[in-house]
Amino acid sequence: MIQIGVIGLLLLILAVIYQDEYRKRRLARKSAKVNTFWNRNKDRRKTPRINTEIDVLYEVLSGNAAGKQNSRSRDISMGGIGLTLNEKLFPGTVLSLQLNMAQSHRTIFTQGEIAWVKEASKKNIAQKGQRLFDAGVKFTKIGPKDEAALNNFINQRAKNTQGGR
């Protein structure tokens, strides 16, 4: 009688282990599908992004502010801007931004939040010993007139880029 009880207990343990392994395999397959989706090297941005250099004056609004700093953009969209910074800021840092649109003689005022930061590649280092950082800034506040001016700037640049191909 004890032997039947032990065999029953072992079968129960094997069934639980089998279910656990089956669940892990299913989760691994789902994860592989998600990774395949995200790693397709496609641009997943909601708005078109154009490569352009714009003079940007920014000020850190959260944390220890060091005053206004100059920067250059790498690219811009209606959703945000890529900047090259000479200081390392961290994701979540809130910035006040002034975008100098030289061609239109207009300055666009907006606020943004650092979404990501990484050290710039060696080829982007301007002076020996200077560390530069690439950062993605998501726009969080922009007035209607500034938004319209930014949209106009991006559309104009996009037309110029497509027309030059």
Secondary structure, DSSP 8 states (H G I E B T S, - for coil): -HHHHHHHHHHHHHHHHHHHHHHHHHHHHHHHHHHHHHTS-----SS--EE---EEEEEE-SSS---EEEEEEEEE-SSEEEEEESS---TT-EEEEEEEETTTTEEEEEEEEEEEEEE--GGG--STT---EEEEEEEEEE-HHHHHHHHHHHHHHHHHHHHT-
